[in-house]
Amino acid sequence: MQTRSSKKRPIPDDMGGSKKGKAHWTPQEEAALIQFLFDKKNETTSGTMFKDSIFQQAALHIQPLHVKGSQKSMSSCKSKWKSVCISFVRVFTVSQ
């Protein structure tokens, strides 16, 4: 039973972190994610998307760079990659 004085436990995500906190990405973490995925480009499923297992490996790869916010998870890496792709398309489209 939940009472006012008892604290809610955060729901763990796929890396043991908390869904309550937002992942904060430093430029170094973003660069490491992009470089890691670039090195794995032969493992894409449709040219720009990777299997979840690759994003899980990416999260583990950038874990030593963690500074602030929640630890990066498979889902946060996947979300960041989608964001990077969208930003690239917007910049590319504007420059044409």
Residue, then its C-alpha position, 0 to 999 in steps of 0.5 A: m500500500q502506498t502512503r504519503s510518506s512512502k517514496k515511489r520507486p522509479i521504474p527501471d529502464d533497459m540499462g538499470g537506470s530510471k525512467k524518471g530522469k532525462a538523459h543529458w547528452t554532452p557533445q562528447e557523448e553525442a560524438a562517441l555515439i555517432q562514431f560508434l554507429f558509424d563504425k557499425k554502419n554495415e549492420t544497419t537494417s535500412g540504411t540509417m537504423f540499427k537493431d536494438s542490440i547495436f544501440q545496447q552496445a552503444a549505451l555500454h560503449i559511451q557509459p564511461l563518458h557519463v557526466k550528468g542525468s540518467q545513464k544512457s540506455m538502449s532507448s535513449c541512444k536510439s532516440k538520440w540517433k533519430s534526433v541526429c538523423i532528423s537534424f541532418v536532414r533539416v540542415f541538408t534540406v536548408s542548404q540545398 
